[in-house]
């Protein structure tokens, strides 16, 4: 994980989703972001929750 702040678009690109889909995922998982850049600590929370959620959904569909 990067030690630099990122934009929401950069995070969405890394996750392979659109910025709108990222926003919906964050809303569904009740992750609130302040305005502006997303700093490493919050990035880690996003990646852990979203990637973990996606893996769980894949297990349920198989």
N, C-alpha and C positions, 0 to 999 in steps of 0.2 A: 504494500500500500504506500502511496505517496505521502510525503511529509508536507505537501503544499496544499493550500486551499484550492478548491475546484468549483466550477460553476455547476449548476444543476444539469445543464446540457452535457458537460463532460462526464458526469456521473451516469446519466442516462445512456450515453454512447458506450461507456464501459460495460453497462449491464445489457446492452443490445435492445433497448426499448426507447420509445420516444419520450420527450420531456413531459408530455401530457400523461403518458402511462406511468412514468415515474411519480408524477404528482398524485395520481390515483392510488398507486401502491403505498405511498407515504401516508396518504389520508386513511386508507384502509387499515394500516398498521399503527395508526395514531402516532406517527413520527412528525414532530413539529420542527420546522427549520426557521431560523431567523432570516431576515432579508439579507441579501448579499451572498458572499461566498460561503461554501460549506467547508469547514475546517476538518482536519484529519480525525479527530475524536468522533465527530458526528458522521463522517464518511464511514468509519468502521461500523458504527451502529446500523447504518443503512445497509451496508453490504451484508452484514451478519443476518439481519432480519429478512431482507428481500431474498438473498440467495438461499437461506435456510427455508424460507416459505416456498420458494420455487422447487426445491428438492423434495419437500414434503408433498407438494401437489403431484409431482412426478411419481412418487412411491404409491400414492393413493390411486392413480390412474393405471398403474401396472398390476 
